[in-house]
Amino acid sequence: MTRFDTLQQILDCGIVAVVRSPHAEQLVNVARALAQGGVRSIEITMTVPDAIEVIRTVARELAGDILLGAGTVLDAETARAVMLAGAEYVVAPTLNLDVIRMCLRYDKVVMPGAFTPTEILTAWEAGADVVKVFPADVGGPNYLKAISAPLPQIRLMPTGGVDLNTAGDFIKAGACCLGAGSSLVEKDAVRTGDFDRIRNLAAQFVSAVRKARGGE
């Protein structure tokens, strides 16, 4: 799959699920439930124990069923490792130009984190496919709207503070997609194995994005 194919799938769905769990087997089941609910873009963060092995396991178990990414990637060496393990896209809370260059070298989607207009533009000019606006809850949808006005060409993905109450507002404010963590993948649901809850929340997020984009 090319970088542009990956990017289009992420944009079409409009949601990137941020998943954290200490157990690879558990993450496979969480990812499967998210996909069944309509959220196929799933990001496993590097804060997960043995994250690279987890990514490798999930990539093998759910090949073709989900679009697997790696999050909290802070340096180029880690970016290369996760891509070789099976990640199709790389997400970070920070801006590291070497990470962007490494992802472009491997033809993978890269979504670095930024907050100020200068950081956001710097990331975009360096080749970012999407800029993760983090932490989005600091300024909320109004801040994203203010950023989008002078920089309409930049694809923005707010992350942090995105939930079912704010999802539609962020999309209407100019977000191309949303990063959703604990509001979508609830810790209690993961801990207890309540995959129906995860599946239902995924479907609700998909519906909220579709509605905000003018669909039914």
C-alpha positions in Angstrom: 0.0 0.0 0.0 1.4 3.4 -0.9 1.5 6.3 1.4 -1.3 8.1 -0.5 -3.5 5.0 -0.3 -3.0 4.9 3.5 -3.6 8.6 3.9 -6.9 8.3 1.9 -8.2 5.5 4.1 -7.4 7.5 7.2 -9.2 10.6 5.8 -12.2 8.6 4.6 -12.8 7.2 8.1 -11.9 10.4 9.9 -10.8 8.8 13.1 -7.6 7.4 14.4 -8.0 5.3 17.6 -5.2 5.7 20.1 -4.8 2.3 21.8 -2.8 1.5 25.0 -2.7 -1.9 26.7 0.1 -4.0 28.3 -1.0 -7.1 26.5 -0.7 -7.9 22.8 -3.5 -10.4 22.8 -5.8 -7.9 24.4 -4.8 -5.3 21.8 -5.7 -7.6 19.0 -9.2 -8.0 20.4 -9.5 -4.3 21.0 -8.4 -3.5 17.4 -10.8 -6.1 16.0 -13.7 -4.5 17.9 -12.8 -1.0 16.7 -12.7 -2.2 13.1 -16.1 -3.9 13.5 -17.4 -0.6 14.7 -16.1 1.2 11.7 -12.8 2.6 13.0 -10.0 0.8 11.1 -7.2 3.3 11.7 -5.6 2.1 14.9 -2.5 3.6 16.6 -0.5 1.6 19.1 1.6 4.0 21.2 5.2 3.4 22.1 4.3 3.8 25.8 2.9 0.2 25.6 5.3 -2.3 27.1 7.3 -4.1 24.3 5.5 -1.9 21.8 7.4 -3.0 18.7 6.6 -6.7 19.4 3.0 -5.8 20.0 2.9 -3.9 16.7 4.4 -6.9 15.0 1.9 -9.2 16.5 -1.1 -7.1 15.7 0.1 -6.5 12.2 0.3 -10.3 11.7 -3.0 -11.2 13.3 -5.1 -8.5 11.7 -3.4 -8.0 8.3 -5.9 -6.5 5.9 -8.5 -5.9 8.6 -7.1 -2.7 10.1 -4.8 0.1 9.2 -2.1 -0.1 11.8 0.0 2.8 13.0 2.5 3.6 15.8 2.2 6.6 18.1 4.4 8.5 20.5 7.3 8.1 18.1 9.9 10.6 19.2 13.0 9.8 17.0 13.9 8.5 13.6 15.4 5.3 14.9 12.1 4.3 16.5 10.2 5.4 13.4 12.2 3.0 11.3 11.7 0.2 13.8 8.0 0.5 13.9 7.6 0.7 10.1 9.7 -2.5 9.7 7.5 -4.1 12.4 4.4 -3.4 10.3 3.2 0.2 11.0 1.7 1.9 8.0 1.8 5.3 9.6 3.6 7.1 12.3 2.2 9.6 14.8 4.0 11.8 17.4 3.1 14.3 20.0 6.1 16.4 19.0 7.8 17.8 15.9 11.0 16.0 14.9 12.1 16.7 11.3 14.2 13.5 11.2 11.1 11.5 11.9 9.4 13.1 9.0 12.3 12.4 6.7 12.5 8.8 7.7 8.8 8.2 7.1 9.0 9.8 3.7 12.0 7.6 2.8 9.9 4.5 3.6 6.8 5.9 1.8 4.8 5.9 5.0 2.3 8.4 6.3 3.6 10.7 9.0 1.6 12.8 11.4 3.9 14.8 13.7 2.5 16.8 16.7 2.5 20.6 16.8 0.5 23.3 18.5 1.5 26.8 17.5 1.0 28.2 13.9 4.7 28.2 13.4 5.2 24.6 14.5 2.2 23.5 12.4 3.5 25.2 9.2 7.0 23.9 9.8 5.7 20.4 10.0 3.7 20.8 6.9 6.5 22.3 4.9 8.8 19.5 6.0 6.4 17.0 4.4 3.9 15.9 7.0 0.8 14.3 5.6 -1.3 15.4 8.6 -0.3 17.6 11.5 -1.5 16.4 14.9 -2.7 19.4 16.9 -1.8 18.4 20.4 -3.1 19.0 23.1 -6.3 20.0 21.3 -8.3 20.4 24.5 -6.2 23.5 25.5 -7.8 25.6 22.8 -10.7 23.4 21.7 -12.5 23.7 18.4 -12.3 27.5 18.4 -8.5 27.3 18.4 -8.5 24.8 15.5 -10.9 27.0 13.6 -8.5 30.0 14.2 -5.6 28.0 12.9 -7.4 26.7 9.8 -8.5 30.1 8.6 -5.0 31.3 7.5 -3.7 27.8 6.9 -6.5 26.1 5.0 -4.1 23.9 3.0 -2.8 22.0 6.1 -4.6 18.8 7.2 -5.1 19.0 10.9 -5.9 16.2 13.3 -6.8 17.4 16.8 -5.9 14.9 19.6 -6.5 15.3 23.3 -10.0 16.3 24.4 -11.7 14.7 21.5 -14.8 12.9 22.6 -18.4 12.4 21.4 -19.4 15.8 22.6 -16.6 17.6 20.7 -16.0 15.4 17.7 -18.5 17.1 15.4 -17.3 20.6 16.5 -13.7 19.7 15.7 -14.7 18.5 12.2 -16.7 21.6 11.5 -13.8 23.7 12.7 -11.6 22.3 10.0 -10.2 19.0 11.2 -9.5 16.4 8.4 -9.7 13.6 11.0 -9.7 13.1 14.7 -7.3 11.3 17.2 -9.4 9.7 19.9 -7.9 7.9 22.9 -9.6 7.1 26.2 -12.9 8.5 25.1 -13.1 5.9 22.4 -11.0 3.1 23.9 -12.1 3.2 27.5 -9.7 1.8 30.1 -12.4 -0.1 31.9 -13.7 -1.6 28.7 -10.2 -2.8 27.8 -9.5 -4.1 31.3 -12.8 -6.1 31.5 -12.8 -7.2 27.9 -16.0 -5.3 27.1 -15.5 -5.4 23.4 -19.2 -4.6 22.7 -18.7 -1.3 24.4 -15.7 -0.5 22.3 -17.5 -1.6 19.2 -20.5 0.6 20.0 -18.3 3.6 20.8 -16.5 3.2 17.5 -19.8 3.2 15.7 -20.9 6.4 17.5 -17.7 8.2 16.6 -18.0 7.2 13.0 -21.6 8.5 13.0 -20.6 11.8 14.6 -17.9 12.4 12.0 -20.2 11.5 9.1 -22.9 13.8 10.5 -20.5 16.7 10.9 -19.3 16.2 7.4 -22.9 16.6 6.1 -23.8 13.0 5.8 -26.7 11.2 7.5 
